[in-house]
Every structure is written in C-alpha cells, then in structure tokens.
Amino acid sequence: MGRFIEHLKQKCENCNRIALPLCIAGNYISGEKAVIHQCPFCNYLRFHGQLGFKGERKRKAKPVAKQTGGRFSRYLLKRSERA
C-alpha cells in the first residue's frame, strides 16, 4: 500500500512540494468527465491531465519589470555620467 500511495503523489506546479492531492470528480451536463486536483499546502487547483494555472497563484517574487529605473539601472547611469 505504501508504494501505491507514493505512486499517486504529485508535484505541485505552484509550490513545488510533492503531496497527495485532494481530488474532486464529477460530470458536466454533456456527460464529459471532470477531475480537479488541489494541492493540500497552497490550495492550487488544476484539471486532471492538464498543466497550467487554474486558481490564484501566489508568486514567491514579483516578475522583473521590463522598464528601466531600478536601483542597479540608476547606479549605472550615475557612474556613466561621472565618467
């Protein structure tokens, strides 16, 4: 039974932890089956067989802006003006 449980564990796309996901199974009105997996740690949702964002993702860090004006950019501008 232990190997079977280890086989069912999945790695979360959001928090990168390996855990046994909480699952909800059901049917759409059309008869198509739907299975949703939820990470027990971060509550991230995804559909079975599909990768990608389905719920509110909590990022560890903000994405890097494509605009200049950061601390390092200002430092380089000041140094280039002095030279």
PyMOL commands that set and color helices and strands:
alter all, ss='L'
color gray80, all
select helices_A, chain A and resi 2-8+71-82
alter helices_A, ss='H'
color red, helices_A
select strands_A, chain A and resi 10-11+18-19+22-27+33-38+45-47
alter strands_A, ss='S'
color yellow, strands_A
deselect
rebuild
show_as cartoon
